[in-house]
Amino acid sequence: EFRRVLFRSQASSDVRTEVTEGAMREFFNELKRIRDEKVPSSELEEKKRTVVASFALSLESPATLLNYAITRKDYNLPEDYWDTYPAKISAVTADDVQRVAQKYLTLDNVQIVAVGDAAKIKPILEKYGKVTVYDTDGKVVEEGKRIGCHYSSPALTGDFQNPHRGQAMDPSGNRCAATGRDTTKFVTDRKST
C-alpha cells in the first residue's frame, strides 16, 4: 500500500534568488505548454528511444529486477508487463501524451518548494497561493519568532549557499555562530483553486 501512488510528477531547478520570479513563470508556462500543445514527433521519438534503452540497461541490475517484480505485484500488473513494456512505450503517440497530460497534470493543485532567502522568495510565491515557511527541522516558522540565531522577520533567512559554517553572522546570514548549524528556511506553497 505504501508504495502505491496514483500520480506524481516533479520538476526542479537550481536558480539564484534573484531569478526566482522568472523561473516560476517559466515552470508554469512549460506545464501549460505540455497540457495545451502536442509534443513534437522528433522529441517524442527521441524520448521513447531513451526510455526503452534505459529500461534495457536497467535489466542488468538484480536490485532493479527485484523492484520491477515488486512493482508488478503492488499494482497487480499482468505477468508479461515488463516483457511488453518496451513495445508499449514505443507505441505511445503525441495524442496519448497530450490526453494524459490534460487528465493528470492539473495546475490547480501544485505544491511548490523553494529554499533560500524567504524574505525575498515568499512575496513571489504568494502570487501562486498560501505560503508556509519552515525551519530546517521541518517546523512551521511564525512571523517574528526567533529561529536559530536570528529573528524570522524581517530577514527570514540569508543566502543558503553561505560557506561560513560556524562563523559569526549578521542578521541576514544563515549560519548560527554558536552551533554552526544551517538555519535556512524552506518555503512551500500549495496552490489552491
Helices and strands as residue ranges (DSSP letters): G 17-19, H 20-36, H 41-58, H 62-74, H 81-90, H 94-104, E 111-116, H 118-125, G 126-128, E 130-134, E 146-147, E 150-151, E 185-190
